[in-house]
Amino acid sequence: MPVGGRVAGKVTGYISNGYNGRSYQGINEEIIWVSIGMGIAIAVLITIALCYIMREKCIQRREYYITA
């Protein structure tokens, strides 16, 4: 008895849908653009984090000179 309603041999419907390799170009291009966007977003977040750390260090340094 098949588990979860799946029957062996149904995979052929997914393989033989008429894709000849060229239709994946749009998917690959979309993956590339998403990857570039994610890279830019990560770079921006790292830059913001570094600016925040430097700001905190400057504030602590000023407080040290004020209290000394």
C-alpha positions as CSV (number, residue, x, y, z in Angstrom):
1,M,0.0,0.0,0.0
2,P,1.5,3.4,-0.9
3,V,2.4,5.7,1.9
4,G,0.8,9.2,1.8
5,G,-1.1,8.6,-1.4
6,R,2.1,8.4,-3.6
7,V,2.4,5.7,-6.2
8,A,5.7,4.6,-7.7
9,G,6.0,5.7,-11.3
10,K,4.3,9.1,-11.0
11,V,7.6,10.9,-11.3
12,T,7.5,10.5,-15.1
13,G,4.8,13.2,-15.4
14,Y,7.2,15.7,-13.9
15,I,10.2,14.8,-16.0
16,S,8.4,14.7,-19.4
17,N,6.7,18.1,-19.3
18,G,8.4,19.3,-22.5
19,Y,11.3,21.2,-20.9
20,N,14.3,21.2,-23.3
21,G,16.8,23.0,-21.2
22,R,16.2,26.5,-22.6
23,S,13.2,27.1,-20.3
24,Y,15.5,27.0,-17.2
25,Q,17.3,30.1,-18.3
26,G,14.7,32.4,-16.8
27,I,14.8,30.5,-13.5
28,N,18.6,30.6,-13.4
29,E,18.6,34.3,-14.2
30,E,16.1,34.9,-11.4
31,I,18.3,33.0,-8.9
32,I,21.3,35.1,-9.9
33,W,19.4,38.3,-9.3
34,V,18.0,37.1,-6.0
35,S,21.5,36.1,-5.0
36,I,22.9,39.5,-5.9
37,G,20.1,41.3,-4.0
38,M,20.7,39.1,-0.9
39,G,24.4,39.9,-1.1
40,I,23.8,43.6,-1.2
41,A,21.3,43.3,1.7
42,I,23.8,41.4,3.8
43,A,26.6,44.0,3.0
44,V,24.3,46.9,4.0
45,L,23.4,45.1,7.3
46,I,27.1,44.5,8.1
47,T,27.9,48.1,7.3
48,I,25.1,49.3,9.6
49,A,26.3,46.9,12.4
50,L,29.9,48.2,12.0
51,C,28.8,51.8,12.2
52,Y,26.8,51.1,15.3
53,I,29.8,49.4,17.0
54,M,32.1,52.4,16.1
55,R,29.5,54.8,17.4
56,E,29.3,52.9,20.7
57,K,33.1,52.9,21.0
58,C,33.2,56.7,20.4
59,I,30.5,57.3,23.0
60,Q,32.4,55.2,25.6
61,R,35.7,57.0,24.7
62,R,34.0,60.4,25.2
63,E,32.5,59.4,28.5
64,Y,35.9,58.2,29.7
65,Y,37.5,61.6,28.9
66,I,34.6,63.5,30.5
67,T,34.8,61.5,33.8
68,A,38.6,61.5,34.0
